[in-house]
Amino acid sequence: MLLIIQYFNQGIKEEIKYSSENQFVARQQLEVPDLQDYYRIAKVTLNGKPVTDFKGTTIIDLFNHYNILG
């Protein structure tokens, strides 16, 4: 499994990788999460394929998407 999130941080496109959706959710639940909730998402891929069932636009939307599925 490999989850890749491309997002915008102050207008600059950045990328972060997680070993799974669960790792992303866990890292976002820390006192200091990896990513700010309001960061806008450019693209999300899982195992090299676009995540087509995700319809949100921000990190918190993605967190909620995977937290509900998990």
N, C-alpha and C positions, 0 to 999 in steps of 0.2 A: 504494500500500500504506500502511496505517496500522494499527499495533498499539497498542492501548490496554490498559493493565494497571491495574485498580483493586485496591488492596491496603490492608492495615491496618498502620499504624505506631503502636505503643503505643495501640491501640484507636481510632485516628482514621483514617477512610477517606481515602486519598489516591489520586492518579491520575498516571500518567506515560505519555507517548506516544513511540513510535518509528516511524521511517519504514518499518521492515521487521522481520521476525523476526531476520534476520541482524544488524541493528544492535543489537537487544536482547542477543543472544548476545555480540557483540563488546564491548559496554559492560560486561557482567557479567564479562568476562575481564580487565578492567583491574585494576591493583594496588589501586585504590579503586573498587569497582563502584558503579553507580548505586543499587542496592537491596541490602539485606541478604538473605542466603539464607533466613533463617527467617521473613521477612514472610509473613503469610497472605494469600492471594489471595481477593478478593471476586468479581472478574469479569475475563475477558479477551475482547476483541473484536478481530477482524481485518477491516478494511474495513467496519466497522459491523455485523458479524455475530458472534454468540457463537462461540468456538472450542470446538466440541462434542467433538472428539477428545482434548482435554486433560482428564485425570482427576485431576491432582494438586491439592495444596492450598497449596503454598508457592512462593516465587520459585525456589528450587533445583529443584523439580519442573518448573517451566516452562522453566528453563534446560536441564535434561536433555531435556525433550520436544523442544525446538527444536534442540538441539545434535545429537541423534541423527538427526533428520530432515534436518538440513543436511548 
